[in-house]
Amino acid sequence: MRPAPPFTLAGIRRGFLMAQPLAPGIIVYALVFGVLAAEAKLSTLEAVLMSAGIYSGSAQIAALQSWSGAAHIAPVVAAIIMMNARYILYGAALRPWMGELSPAQTWPSLFFLGDANWAMSLKEEAAGNDDAGFVLGSGLAMFIPWCLGTLAGHLGGRLIGDPAALGLDFMLVAFCAAMALAMWKGRSDLLPAIVAAAVAIGLGLVLSGGWVIVAAGLASAAVGYALHVDRA
């Protein structure tokens, strides 16, 4: 069994400082979410609590685009779960490094985990710097500007007017496209992408946005799994 790695204040501080270059982009993204949340009639408190509790830009914007009232909360919740399902894999990738830490160290680190600091943390550990406090510190460096940017965006949203006029409603599509390009591994990813697009276009004519996201995600995941089983 691998011994527990160090988890120190120095590691937390190192992670926090090394993740600072991420802060400007996170603030811009959070500002956009705050504006969209204001347009969706969420209060300032609701928008900030959403950012603090869900803490996933793609899932939050997908939820806003799927929102149509309390009677239709199911597709919103399903869309959030689908968009955040990748964190299951993120946590599994960190298990060999952080598996022996105490819950008091592990749970906050995983709560503040984001796409960028997850990648930074794996690179840090691969380089031989095994202080797991880096994960928590780098996560906090992303979480704080995300919540502050949401607050600023919501308060300033009334001054902007219609977000669609500035193209801000395109943020979710742009973010997902950027993630897809970053994760693209070759031709084997083409069929799941085509299936997801076909399902989304077909069901978009008859279902709400939340269910379209869920159905497209499940369909592409099923195809990806089938292809993986066939290769195995």
N, C-alpha and C positions, 0 to 999 in steps of 0.2 A: 504493500500500500504506500502510495506517495505521501510523504509528510506534508503537513499544512504549510503553505508558503507564508512569508512574512506579510504583515498587514500593518503598516506604520503610518504615522502622520506625515513622515517624509515622502512616502509613496503617494499619499493622497495629494499632498502639495505638488509633487512632480506631475501627477496626472492633470491636476487643475491648471497648472501653468502651460503644459504642453498642448492642452486642448484649446487654449485661448484663440489661436488662429481660426477656429471653427465659429467663434462667437458672432462675427459680423454676418455671415450667411444665415445663421440660426435666427438672429434678430430680424433680418429681412423677411424670412419665411414666417416668423411669428407675427410680424406686423400685418402680413397679408391675411393670416388666419384671423387676427383680431378684427380687421376690417370686414371680412366675410361673416364673422360671428355677429357683428353689429348689424349687418344687413339682414341676417337671419333672425333678428329681434331677440337675441340672447342678451341678458343683462351683462354688465361688466363683471360682476361676481361670477355669474355662470360661465362666462368665457374663460376667466382665469382658472376657475376650479376645473373646467374641462381640460385645460392645458396641463394643470398640475396632476390631475387624476389619471387621464388617459395617456398624456405625454407621448403623442405620436401624430406628427403633422399630417401624414397621409390619411390616417384613420379619422382624424378629427375633421378634415375637410370633406372626406367621403361622407361622414355622418351629417355634416351640414347640407351637403347636396342631396342626401337621401331624406332629410327631415321634412315631414309634412304633418306634424302634430302628434300628440301623445297616443292617438289611436293606431299609429303606424310605427311604434317604437321598435317592433321586432326586427324589421330590416335594417334599422340603424345599428342596433346591437350586433346583429349578425355581420354587418359590414365591418364594424370595428374589430370583431374577433377575427374575421378573415384577413384583414389588412395587417393585424398584429401577430398572426400565426408564425411569422418568420422568427419571432423571439424564442420560440421553442427550440429552434435550431441554434440560435445564438447562445442560449443557455447551455445546450448540450456541448457546444464547442468549448465553452469555458469550464465545463465540469472537471476535466483532468487537472486543470490549474487550481480551481477554487473549491473543489469538492470537499476538502477537509477543513474548510474554514467554519467558524461558528455561524449560526443563523443571524446573529447580530451584525456580523460582517458581510455575510452573503446577501441577505435580503435587501438591505439598502443599496448595495452595489448593483443588483439586478433591477431594482425598481428604477434607478436613474440611468439604466443602460439605453443607449441609442445606437443607431446604425454606425455613425462615424466613430464614436469612442469604443465601440465593440471592435471595429477593425484596428483602431490604434492600439487597443489593449493586447490583441493577439500578436500584433507586430512587436510590441514591447516585450511580451513574454518570450517570443521566439528569439529575440535578440539577447536573451539571458537575464533580463531585468524582471525577476519574478515577484517583486513586491506587489501583492494584489490590491493594495490601497490605490494603485494607479487607476483601477477600474472605477472606483467610487469617485475619486477626484476628477477624472475626466468627464464622468457623467454629470457631476455637479456643475462643471464648467459649461455644459450644454443646457442643463435644466434651468438654471437661473436666467440666462438671456431669453430662453423660450417663454417663460412666464412673464418676464418684464416686457418683452416684445409684444406678447398678446395683450397685455394691459394697455400699452401705448397705442397699438393698432386699433383697439376697440374704442378708446377715448377719442382717437383722431378720425375714426371711421365716418362720423357724422359730417366731417368737413370734406370728405372725398366724394360722397354721393354714391352713385351706382358703381360698384366694383367692376361690373362687366364692361363698363365704358373704358376702363384702363386695362382690360384683359386679365384682371386678377382672378376671375373665376376659372381661368385655364391652369391655375397653379397645380391642382391635383394631377391633371394629365401630364404636365411638364415634369413633375416630380417622379411619377411612375415611369415615364419614358426614360428619364435619366437613370433610374434604378435598373431598368431592364437592360439598358446599354452596358451598365457597369457589371451586371451579372451574366451577360451573354457569353456563352462558352462555345458556340458553334452551331452547326446544322441541327444537332439533336434538340436544340431549344426552339426550332422553328415551328414544328407541329403543335406543341402546346400553346404557342403564341397565336397561331392561326385559329385553333379551336377556341381559345378565350375570346378572340375578336369576333368570331362567327356567332358564338353564344351571346355575347354582349349586344351585338347589332340586332340579332333576331329577337331576343327577349326584351330589348329596349323598347320595342313597339307595343308591348303588352304589360310589362311589369314596371314597378317603381325602381328608382336608381339603386336603392340598397340591395334589393333582391337580384338585380342584374349583376352587381359586383360579386355577390356571393356565388351565384350560379356560374359565372365566368371563371371565378377562381377555383371552384370545385371541379369544373370540367377540365380545365388545363392541368390541375393537380392530378386528376385521374389519368389523363393521357401521359403526363410525365412519369407517374408511377408505373404505368404499363410498359413504357419504353425502358425504364430502369430494370424492371423484372425480366424483360426479354433479354437485355444485355447481360444480366447476372446469370 
